[in-house]
Amino acid sequence: MSVLPKKAANLTVRADLLEEARARKINLSQTLEIALAAELKRQREAEWLEQNKAAIDAYNRHIERDGLWSDGLRLF
């Protein structure tokens, strides 16, 4: 597994949050990376759903109208 390069960034954080995070020995860089990765994933998923909304809606209409291809094959 390769380690991706890191880059320094200047950020501003509410003083009370920073003080408590430091008191609790929270790794700020790691916490930001995890939160940022989660937010980026959420936004990419939302964009994908929006970009594919027409196709998803069309597929759902097709299934409602004609059912699944496997409906006659189910044993349960």
KAJO-V246263 format. One record per backbone hydrogen bond with DSSP energy under -0.5 kcal/mol. NH is the residue of the N-H (numbers start at 1). CO is the residue of the C=O. E is the energy in kcal/mol with one decimal. If there is no record, write none. Layout:
nh & co & e
NH & CO & E
NH & CO & E
This chain:
nh & co & e
4 & 2 & -0.6
11 & 9 & -0.5
18 & 14 & -2.3
19 & 15 & -2.7
20 & 16 & -2.1
21 & 17 & -2.6
22 & 18 & -2.5
23 & 19 & -2.4
24 & 20 & -2.0
25 & 22 & -1.3
26 & 21 & -2.8
28 & 26 & -1.0
31 & 27 & -2.5
32 & 28 & -2.7
33 & 29 & -2.5
34 & 30 & -2.3
35 & 31 & -2.5
36 & 32 & -3.2
37 & 33 & -2.5
38 & 34 & -2.1
39 & 35 & -2.3
40 & 36 & -2.7
41 & 37 & -2.2
42 & 38 & -2.3
43 & 39 & -2.4
44 & 40 & -2.6
45 & 41 & -2.5
46 & 42 & -2.2
47 & 43 & -2.5
48 & 44 & -2.6
49 & 45 & -2.6
50 & 46 & -2.2
51 & 47 & -2.8
52 & 48 & -1.9
53 & 50 & -0.9
56 & 52 & -2.5
57 & 53 & -2.8
58 & 54 & -2.4
59 & 55 & -2.5
60 & 56 & -2.6
61 & 57 & -2.3
62 & 58 & -2.3
63 & 59 & -2.5
64 & 60 & -2.4
65 & 61 & -2.3
66 & 62 & -3.4
67 & 63 & -2.2
71 & 68 & -1.6
73 & 70 & -1.7
74 & 70 & -1.0
74 & 71 & -0.6
